[in-house]
Every structure is written in C-alpha cells, then in structure tokens.
Amino acid sequence: MKIKWPVPFLASGQNVAPFKDRIRQAVKQLNEFPERGQIIPELKQQGISSYRELIVSPRRIMYRVSDGQIFVLSVIDGRMNVEDVLLNRFL
C-alpha cells in the first residue's frame, strides 16, 4: 500500500522531532497491517468508523485506509483534549 503524508502533518508546528523515527516506523508497519490501529474512540462515539489511530506515546497518529492507500491525516499530542480538534478537522 502507498502511504501518503499530508502537508499539515509535515508543517504542523508540533515538536514531533523526538518521535519522528518511531512515528515513521509505526506508519511503515501499516503496509502489512493497515487496520492495525483502533478506530478513533472520540469519532466512534459519533458513529464514525472510517478513521483509525496508532499510539506512539504521547502522540496519536490519525489515519484512514482508502482505495488501497494509507492517508496519514494528523499527528496529535495525545495529552490534549483532542475531541474538538478531531471533530472540527474530520467533519
């Protein structure tokens, strides 16, 4: 599967440098197991099940699988209350 990294992740301004290698390794593993991540709980509560996440503590890697591709949508600091951020970004 092809993995697509969006510009918002690359230019997010978050300090992901300490986690960069771990994040890339976790995402690379999605090639073999694209549904490895759990459905994002905050979205699942809203009846939305097409978005998944991997945890690379303390980051949450948000992604979706579509048309044989993996789209990494965002990497969010998991220590934040992300429910509002997710609903605004993905809806």
Secondary structure, 3 states (H helix, E strand, C coil): CEEECCHHHHCCCCCCHHHHHHHHHHHHHHHCCCCCCEECHHHHCCCCCCCEEEEECCEEEEEEEECCEEEEEEEEECCCCCHHHHHHHHC
